[in-house]
Amino acid sequence: MYFLVSFVLGALIAFIQPALPNAALYTTLSFVLVIGLGCLLRYRYTGLFILVGLHSGALICFVRMDFILAGLFPNGHEKLDIPVSAEVVGLPYRGDRALRFEARVSLQNIPVGTLPPDVVRYFSAPKKIKLSWYSSQHLQSGDVWNFTIRLRRPRGLVNPSGFDYQAWLIANGISGVGYVRPGGEEFLYSHISIDRLRYGLREKLIDSNPVLDHPELISALMVGDKSRISAEQWKLFAQTGINHLMAISGLHLGLVTGVVYFLSFLFARLVALCFRREKPWLRTLAPLVSCFSAVFYAALAGFSVPTQRALLCVLFIQAVFFFGARVSIFRLLLLVAVLLIGVQPFNLGQPGFWLSFGAVFVLLFCFSLPGVSATKSVWGVPNYVLVYGKAQLVIFIGLFVVLVFHALPLSAISPLANLIAVPVVSFLVVPFILLSTLLIEVAPLLANGCLAFADWVLFLLMNFLRVLSTFFEQDYWQVSFSEKSGLFIASGVLATILCLTPKPLNLRVLGVACFILFLFPRENTSAGFQMTTLDVGQGLAIHMNSSNQSLLYDTGAKFSDKFDIGSAVVTPFIQKQRSLKLDMVLSHNDNDHAGGALSVLDSVDVQSLWLGEPEHIYARGQLCHAGQEFRLGAAHVEVLWPDRQHQQVLAKSNNYSCVLVVTVFGRKFLLPGDIEQEVERILIRENLLPSDIDVLVAPHHGSKTSSSFDFIRQLAPKHVIFSTGYKNRYGHPHGAVISRYQDMASTLWDTAYDGAITINVSPEGVLEVLAERDNNRRIWY
């Protein structure tokens, strides 16, 4: 047990390091590990188990991460056309503009020397990649095509908070991301695969059944396809805390396995009674059939990472019981965790890994400790109902720290919602969905009837969840912490253990007191000034904070109905900063500046909204105009533009940009939006621009239509921030613009390569610049 716990801890320590170790550290780890193993052969001390476990976990994690990262697509070949043969894996889905799918690819037969050596080495074995195809062509799972593609290494946005897309891609085995080039595509053949079966089930049972009210939820629960669930539905699930139910999860897999095991066991006993004696094969029937059902259900989910975890647990538990081994469930779960980490250490960065194992550990801790008495009936409520209700409350408390650490939403009504939703989905929806998959070929009418019943139950459940979410005004909240320190984690874990300890009572009271400190976060009371230019790809979003007052300047882009920067990046950052009082400025109407606004307005209490461009969808905002002034804590903010008197230059949307100059503690910041050189000349001519700017956010992301020489000479900025997308199609920032700023000896920062840029100014006027990719460096970026 000590070895397994230490292994997980050692792997976690290695995972959060900023870089892979050098040869000397590898040698040291290996030497200490060999010495420790040698000592263990003679001395069975607890300390030795811990030492060996820590070094084993760290060394294996480092080696596996090094191997996985070496297998990613090499940098520097983003513009290279690569001819490949691609087998469609998973379930392709059509987004707003493109068909998106995963593929297992290998190089076509091409002459030697056509591609760079490192690209050829990358394709030495088939690779799993994620592709977009901007075509109306129809794809099916199992299809094999010849494509010409362009690839890049998996990459994501790097901010102080939010989802790590790059780590998620790597954890799911994606080694490259790209798109299909038009022309040259050729269909070769199709072959039978598990994904083909999943695709066929989705087509026969769901896509061809127009009367279903919730085909997207049935698709998620039948074949693990969550791509059709809308953003509004995901928000409802977050509000009620049942996200985990709307996919094939470990809970569903475990319940299906348990039900099949019970039915198989009853059948075996019935056969034994008929024959008046027990046949040897009857003892193996229940374990084998239940394991087969678990594998079948995991296959329907495409053997996704969450189902792999659950399937491994189920198979291990079945093996232990079948062979009569005396192994505790705690040790068994730790062994599964160790195996998963050893195979894919990037599991350590996925919230699902900690939530799934955490839920099981918490339940075992609360219901298997000595001193836990059986729950008695209260007011006529059966004891099994009380135990089930207690389990929901225990999971809510036990997973609190994990949810907070990963900045996931916390739902106050989650225990109540799960109290109803878990049995409904597990015993009424999932069984009938699975039954429909078994009957579709032999009894299609009965299969459709099963599906209709499951759909009707989901219809009732969704209505119940909507009523529940509207009944509570504050349906969910998000608690975040600026510092994810070891002390914070240890304190949270201690509070959880104290709350869940069966006795004595005073320990639980102490645990509740600790949790209260987490539940009611304090506002950011820093006396200084902070400005963060978030990494939002090709776009802009800037957050400023001073003396408990915050201003958001632009919100990034909206890419589809299901994804925008406002919900994915800006809102999590605002919640992490505890910005309880927020004003917002939308410089102008371009999508890359205002696309995420609706999501922010829907999630954050925005007190004042300022708009640069008049024709805007946000009716309650007021227009920016030159000469306006206001305070932001210790900072003075002045609007330099737009000036409605210059209508000749306002024909372009970019030139409506609300230009702000912020002065705080003797430092000056200029936020010009997307203004072009015509506006720059007017500002210079009318003597509106300040000089000796400390920080300039480059106008129009460094486009050659902005940042004129006179503009730069007037400002003489010490620091210049370009907010751009990696290898963006516009070529921002332009080379000539970069040269102009370099000639002024400005320090240049680019969110595409530096991540989010944070500027801190102390009350004494000391300015500090932090680049997130350096300040919070990880091995994979």
N, C-alpha and C positions, 0 to 999 in steps of 0.2 A: 504493500500500500504506500509506504514512504517513497519507494522508488518511483512509482507511477505518478504520484502527486508532484514529486520533484522534477520528473521528466517534463510534465506539462509546464511547470513554472520556468524551468530552464529554457524550453522552447519559446515561451512567451517573452522572456528577457531577450533572447536572440532576435526575435521577430521585430521588436521595437527599436533595435539598434539603427543608427543612421547609415551604416555601410557594412558590407561584408568584411570579415576579418582578413588580415594579411596572412602571409605564410607563417610568420612567427606565432601569431595567435592560434592558428590552426594546429601548429605543432604543439603548443602549450596545452591546448584543450585535449588533444589526443594523448599526450604524455600523462597528464593528470588522470585521464579516464583509464588508461592502461594500469597505472599504479593503483587506482581505486579498485578496479576489478581484481587485481592480484591480491589486494588486502582482503577483499570480500570472500575470497576462497578460503581464507584462514580465520578471519574475524567477522562475525555477523553483527557488527555494531550499527545502530540506527543512523549515526552520523555518516557512516560510510555509504549506506543506501542513499541518503540524501545527496551526498557529494557526487556519487556516480550518476544518480538520476539527473541532477542539474547539468552535469557536463555532457551526459548522453543527449539530453533534450536539446541543449544549445548546439552541440556539434552536428547532430542529425538535421536540425532546422537550418543551420547555415549551409550545409552541404546540399540539401534538397533545394533550398532557395537559389543557390548558385547554379544548380543544374537547370532549374525551371527557367530562370532569367536568361540563361545562355541559349535556351531554345526559342526565345522570342524573335520576331522579325527584326533584322538589324536596322539601325538608324541610318539615315542619309539616302534612302532609296524611295522616297515618297512619290517621286515623279516617274518611276520606272514602270513600264508596261511589262507585265509578266504573263505569259501564256500558261494556263493551268487546266487540269482536269479536276472538276469539282463534283463531289457527291453531296447532295443536299441532306443534312442531318437535322434533327429536331423538327419543329413545326414552323414553316415559313409563314409570315404574316405581312399584310400590306399596310403600310403606314400612310400618312397624309400624302407623301410625294413619291415613295419608293417601296419596293418589295424588299423586305429585310429577312435574312436567313443566315443560318450557320452552315458551314460546309467543311468537308474534309478534303483537302486539296493536295495534289502532287503536280510536279512539273510535266508539261507535255514534252515530247521528244523534240529537242531543238539542238542546233549545232553547238558544239563546244565553244566556249568563249563568248556566247551571246549575252550571258548574264554575269554580273560580278561574282567572284568566288564565294563571298560570304552569303549571298542570296542562294547560290546553288547548295551550299552546305546546309542552309536553313531548310531547304526542301529535300534533304537526304532521306527523310522519313515523312509520311503523310502528316499534315498539320491541320488543326482545327482552327478556323478563322470565322470572323463575322463580316458579312458582306451586305451592301445595299445595291439594289439594281433598279435604276430609274427607267423602268420599262413596264408596259402593260402585260408582259408575258406572264403566263401561269406556270407556277412551279409546284411540284409535289415532293414530299419526302421520299428519298430513295432515288430520285432522278440524278443522272450523271450527265454533266454538260462540259463542253470545252468553253472556257472564258478567257478573255484578256482582262486582267485586274490590276489595280494599283493598291498597294498595301502600305500600312505604317504600323509601327510598334504600338501596342496598347498604351493609351495615354488618357488621363483624366484631368479635371480641374483640381487645383490644389488651393484649398482655403482653410482658415482656422476651424471651420466646422462644415458639416455636410457629408454627402455620400462620396466614398472613394471608389469611383468607377473603374479606375485602373486596377486596383487590387481585386475588385469583383470579377473583372474580366479574367485576370490571371488565375484566380481561384476556381473559375469555371472552365479552365483549360483552353481559353482563347489566346492564341499566340500572335494574332495579327488582326487588324481591322482595316477594311477598305471598301472599294466599290468596283462594280463591273463596268468596264469601258464599253461604249457603244460600238457595235459592229464586231463580227467575228465569232459571235456566240453560236454554238452548235449543240443540239441535243444528241446524245449518244444512245443511252438506253436507261431502263429502270430495273431495279431489282428489289426483291422482298427484304424488308428489314423491320425491326420493331417500330421505328419511326413511321414506316409506311403503314403499318397496322394502326398506329395512333391516328395518322392522317385520315385513313379510311373510316375509322370510327367517328371521327369528328364530322366528316362529310356525310356519312349515312344517317347518323343519329341527330346531329345538331343543325348543320347547314341546310339539310333537306327538310327540316321540320319548322315551318314558318310560324307555328302557333305558340311556340315557347315564349314565355315572358322574360326569362333570364338565361338565354343560351350561353352568354359569356361566363356565367357562374358555373353552369353545368360543364362547359368546356374546361374550366379550371379544375374542377373536381374530378372530371373523367380522365383527361389526358394531360393535366398539368399546364394547360395553355392559358396564361394569365394576360396575354397581350390584348384581349378584347375588353377587359374590365376597364370601365371609364374612370377618369380622375374623380368624378363626384362619388362614385361607389367606393373608391379607395379612401376618400375622405370620410365617408360614413363608417367604414370599417375601422379607421383610425379613431374616430370619435367614440366608438363603442368597444374598441380593443379586441376585435375579432379578426384581425388581418390574417392570423395564423390558420384560420379555418378555411379561407378561400383559396386553397391550393392543396395538393396532395402532400400532407405533412406527416411527421412522425406519429402524431396522434391518430390520424386516420389509418395509417399502416398498422399501428399497434392494435387498434380496435378491430380492424378487419381480421388480423391474424388471430386475435383472441376469440372472436366469434366463430371463425372457421375451425379453430382448435376445439372449441366446446362442442360444435355440431359433429365434428369428426369423432370426437371421443364418445358422444352419445351413440353414434352409429356403430362404433366398434363394440360398445357394451351391449347394444341390442343384438348384434350378430353373435356375440359370445353367448348370450342367453339362448338364442335360437339353437346353437350347436351344443349347448350345455357344457361347454368348456371354452377356455380362452385360447385362440390360435396365436402362435408367436407373431405373425405378421400384423395382428390387430394392435399390438403395443406400439408399432411404428407408424400406424396409419395417421393418427392425429398430428404428431410432429411433422411428418413429411407433407401432408396435405396443407397444413397451416404455413409451412415454409414456402411451399409452392405458391400459395395464394399471396404471400408477402412479395415474392419475386415477381409474380404477375402484376400486382398493383404498382410496384416500383417501376416495372417496365412501361406501364401505361403513363407514368410520369416522366418517361424518358431517362430514368435513372439520374434524375437531377441530384445536385449535391445534398439537399435536405433529405431526400428519400434514401440516398446512399447511407447517410448516418443512421437513419431509422432501421433500414434493412440489415445493416451490420449488427446493430443491437439485437434485433429480433433473432437473427440466425445464431448469434452467440448464446443468447439466453436459452433458446431451444436446444442447442448442443449441450449446454451445461445440464439442463434438466434431463435430457435423454440419456446421457452417459452417467448421470448421478454424481457429478463432480460437486465437491463442497466448496463453492466459490461465492463470496458475498456479492450482492448486486452492485454495491459501491465499487468493488474492485473490478467487476465486469465492465461497468460503464467507463471507468478510468482506462481500462485496457483498450476499449473501443476508441476513446479519445486519443490515446497514444498512437494507435494505428492510423487514425485519420490524419493526425498531425504529421506523422512520419511520411505518409504518402503525399499529402498536400498541406504544407505548413501555412499557406495563405488562408486556410480555414480559420486561423487564429484571428484574422482581421474581420471576419464576417459575423454580424450580430446574431444570425440564425444559429451559428455553432454554439455560442454561449447561451442563447435563450433555450435551445432544445435540451442541452445537457443540464442547464441550470434548473429548468422546470422539473426534470426527473430527480435531480439531487435534492431539491427543496422538498418535494413530496416524500422521498425516502427519509430525509432528515426529520420531518415532522411526524411521520406516521410509523416509523420503525424504531425510534429511540426508546430506551427503557424509561418507564414512568409515564408513557402516553396511554392514558386510560381510554377505554372504548367509549365512544360518544353515545350518550343515552337519549332516548326520545324526550322532546320538550314540547309541551302543549299539544301533544298528539301527533307531532311531526315525526315520521319514521326516522330512525337513527341513520339509515343509509342516505337519506336526503340531507341530513345535517352534515354528514361526513363529506358528501359531494360539495356542499356549499362551503365548508371549511377548506376543502382543497382549492377551490377557486380563489378564496381570500389569501391562502398561503402562497399560491403562485403569484398573485398580484404583488404581495409584499416581497417575496423572494427574488423576483426579477426586476425590482425597482431600480437597483443600482446599475444593472446591465442596460436597461432602457435609458437611464439618465446618461450613462457614459457614452452611449452611441447616439445621443441626441434624438432618440425616438420618442414619439408622443406618448403621454401617459393619460389614460382614460379613467376618470373617477367612477364611471359606471361600468367599467370593464368586468368586475366580478359578477354584477347582476346580468349583464348582457351574455357573458359566457355561461352563466348558470342555465340559461335557456338555450343559447345557440349551440353549445357543444353537444348535448344529447340529440337535439333536433337534426343537426347536420350529420352527426356520427351514426345515428340509429334510424333515421328516416330518409335522409337525402342520399348519402353515400351508398348504402346497401342497394337502394333501388337503381341508382346510376350504374353500379357494377352489375346488377342483375340484367339491366338492359344491354350491356355489352356482351353478356353471355348468350342472350336470347335473340340477338339481332339477326343471326343467320337462320335459326330454326323456327322462331316464332316472332316475326317482325311486328305484328300487331300488339302482342304482349309486351315486347320491348318498348314500343312507343308509349304504351300505357304506363309502364314503370317510369319512363322518362317524364311523362306528363304529371304523374303523381309527385315526383321529386321537384319538378318545376313549380307545382302548386304550393308545396311546402316552402320552397325558397321565396315565393311571392309573399306568403304570410310572414315569413321571417324578416324579409326586407321591410315590410310595413311596420312590423314590431320595432325594428331597429330605428326606423325614422321617427316613430313616436317617442321612443326612449331618448333619442338624441335631442329632439326638440323640447322634451319635458324638462331637461336640465339645461339651464342657460349656459353654464360653462361646461361644455360637454367633454372637452379634453384640454390638457395643458401640456406645456413642454418646459421641463426644468433642465437648464444647462449650466455648465460650470466653465469658467475661463481657464482653470488649471486642472488638468486631469492628472494630478500628482499621485504618487504612491500613497501619501497620507490620506488623500481623498478616497482612493479605492479601498484602503484598509479600513478607514472609518465607516464607509458604506457597508462593507461586508460585515464588520462587527455589529453595526446597527441591525442588519438583517438577521444575523445569528441570534442576537439578544431578543428580537421580536418573535422569533419562531421557536425559541427554547420553551419546552413544555412547562418547566417550573425551575426556580421559584418565580413568583409573580413580579417581584421587584426588578428582576432582570428585564422582563418584557416592558415594564414601565420605562426603564432606562433606554431601551431600544426605541420605543415610541418617541421619547424626548429627542433622541438623536435624529430620527426621521423628520421631525418637525422643522429642524434646521435646514434640511434639504428641500422640504416642500414649500417653504416660503423664502425664496431667494431674495437677497438684497439688491437694490439698484446699484449700478456702477457709480461709485462715489469718488472716482479718481478726480483729483484737483487739476490734472493736466488736460491736454487736448489730444485726441486720437483721430486720425483719418485712415481708413482702410479702403484701398482700391481692390475690389474683389476680382478674383480670377473667374471671369464669366465667358471665356472664349472671345469671339468677335463681338464686342459690345461694351457696355459700360455700366457699372454699378459702384457707387462710392458711399461709404457710411462714415459719418463724422459724429463724434461724441465729445461733449464738454459739460461738466457739472450737471450730470443727470439729464441733459437735453441732447437729443440726437436728431440728425438730419440725414436723410437718404437722398442721394442725387442719382437718379436713373435706376433702372431695375433689370437691365439685361434683356435678352431676347425671348420670344416665345417660338418654339419649334413645332409644336403640335398641340392638340387638345389634351394630350396626356403628359406633356413635358414642357416646362418653361423655367428660365433661370430664377424667376421670382420665388417659386416654391422649392426648387432644388438647391439653390445657393443662398439667395438673399434672406429669405425668411428664417432658415436655420441659424444664420449668422446673427440676425437681429435678436432672436430669442436667446442665443448664447450670450450676447452682450447685455441682456436684461434691459434692453432699451424700452422702458415703460412709457416714455413720452417721445413721440416720433413725429417729425414733419417730413414731408417728401416733396422733392422737386423733380419734375419730368422735363428734361431740357427741351425735347421736341418729340415729334410723333414717330420717328423711325423705330422699326421693330426692335433693333438691337439696343435701343435705349429705353423704350417704354413697353416692350412686349410682356414683361413679367409683372406689370403694375397691378393687374387685376388680382393675381394670386397674393401679392403683398397686402393689398387693401382688404382682401378677404380674410387674412390671417393675423394682421397686426392692426392695432388701434392707431390709425393715422389721424393726428389732430388737424394739421393744415396741409393742403395740397396746392402746389404752385406749378403752373403750366407755362412752357415757353411758347407753344404753338396754339393758336386760338381754336381751330377746328379740332376738337378732341372729344373722345368718348366719355371722359370723366367730367360730368357736368358740374360737380360740386367744387371743382378747383377754381382758383383765381389766377389771373394772368400775371406773369412776370413782366416788368417793364423797367427800363433804365431809371436809376435814382432810388429805387426801393432799398431800405436798410432794415435789418433786424438783428437781434442778439441770439446767439446760440451758446448759452452758458457764458464762459469767459471770452468767447469769440465774437467778433463783429463781422457781419456778413453784408456785403453790398452787391446789388445787381447792376452790372455794367451794360447789359444788353438782354433783350431786344429793345430797340428804339423805333417806335411805330412811325416816326417821321421819315425814316429811310425806307419807304415802301419798295423802291426799285431793287433793293438787294434781298427783300423778303419773299421773292418769288420762289426761292428754293427753301425746302423744309429745313435743311441743315442750318441756314442762316437765321432761323427763328430761335436757335439754341439759347437757353437762359444761361448767361455768363455770370459767374459768381467770383468775387474776390473775398477771401476769408483772412482776417487779420487776428492773430492771437499770440499773446506773449512776445510781441515784437517780430513774429514770423508771418510771412504772407504766402497764401496759396491761391492759385488761379485755376478755376474749373471752366473751360470755355466750350464744353460740349462738342458739337461738330461744325463750328463756324468755319467759313472758308476765307480766302485771302481778301475778298471784298469787305467783309466785316472787320478783319484785322486792320485794313487801311483806314477805315472810318474811326476805329477806336484810337489809332495812333494820331490821326489828323485832329481829332477833337480832344486829344490829351487826356483820355480816360484810362489808359493803361498804367498800372503802377510799374515801377522799376525795381530791379534787384529782387525778383521773386525767389522765394526759397524752394517752393514746389510747384511745378506746372504739370497738369495732366494734358498731354499733347492733344491739340485740337484734331478732331476727326481721325483719331487712332494713328496719327503719323502719316496721313495721306499727303500726296504731293500738291493737292489743291489747298492745303493749309500750311501753317508754320513758315510763313515767308521770312526772308532774311531780316527785314526791318522789324518784324514782330518779335523775332527771337532776340535781336540786338536790344530792343527796348526793354524786354523783360529780363534778360540776362539770368535765366533760371539756374539755380544750383543743382536741382534734381528735376528730372523729366520722367514722367510715367507714361508708357504706352500701354493701353488696354487693348490687346489684340488676341486673336485666335492663333493657335499653333499652325504654321504653314498655311495661313489663310489665303483664299483665292484672290484677294485684292492686293496682295503684296505689301501690306502694312506691317511695320512702318517702312516707308520708302527710303531707299538708300541715300538719296540726296538730302532728305530731311534729317536722317541720322547724322550725316556729315555736318550739316549746319549747326546742330546742337553740340556736336563734338568740338567744332571750331570755337564755341563759346565755353568750352571746358565744363560742360554740364555732365553730371553723373546720370546715366541712362538706366532705366528700369523697364522691363517688359513682362507683363503678367503671363505671357505665353511661355516664358522660360524661367521666370522668378516666382511664379505663383502670385497669390495675393500680396500686395505691398502695403505694409502698415507704417504710418508715420506717427511717432509719439513726440509731443512737445511738452516739456515740463514747465511749471510756473516760472522757472528761472530762464526759460527760453532755449533750453538745450534740446536740440532736434536729433531724433534717432530714427533710422530707417531699417525695417526688418522685412526681408523677403521670405515668404512662407516655405518655399522649397529648400532654403538653407536653414531657416530657423527651426523647422519641424521636419527635417530630412528623414526619409525612409529609404530602405535598401532598394526598393523598386523604382524610385524616381530621384 
